[in-house]
């Protein structure tokens, strides 16, 4: 719903886009392409995927018609070797983990976009290492967007409290902020945090942060938040930037509202 709404978070994303150096292309690691292989979209015209149900028709009608970048996809395949990445010519596209954010960062959809899948069969350390291998893309003018949520528990959401946060959600989110600011290479220590099970009941939305942490390690940098806030009790809206020194962190409220008839455990497929 953030795609359609103007709220504290979407306004922060819209303000951020013009502040960033304009990239020649964008690579997105989205929580919603989570399956048993590592692949990158390699088609010239990726389709807009509406990977959800129960939402207003306006959301299903939304299109993000950015071009793909087959050459960048091939470059990524070579960059991460000896790890294997498959070239997806026709199966995926741009899912809502990608276009709900890019709709505000780059609303004109005039920058080529490719997506990298999250390999569900690999351990968390694999994703941290793959992020480090992708760090060189930043020097080549490619913006890497890791799209997930540090805290993401849909079964626990409070539908009628868009800016509320459970105490365990705040504790875990704060632990992530501290770890990324001190030593992103040890981010997997969060798995031992007492609130990990509640904050990360499934790994799909947590894994994108590992790619950003891996890039920071490769560049010998740390990470500070750009935007902080919470949604519906059990979702963190914290955003981080790499190479974004000088941009102040903003505390935001006004998260998107969800339709009341969307089942909490089946909102995102």
Secondary structure, 3 states (H helix, E strand, C coil): CCCCCCCHHHHHHHHHHHHCCCCCEEEEEEEEEEECCCEEECCCCCEECCCECCCCHHHHHCCCCCCCCHHHHHHHHHHCCCCCCEEECCCCEECHHHHHHHHHHCCCCCCEEEEEEEECCCCHHHHHHHHHHHHHHHHHCEEEEEECCCCECHHHCCCCCCCCECHHHHHHHHHHHHHHHHCHHHHHHHHHCCCHHHHCCCCHHHHHHHHHHHHHHHCCCCCEEEEECEECECEECCEEECCCCCCCCEECCCCCCCCCCCCHHHCEC
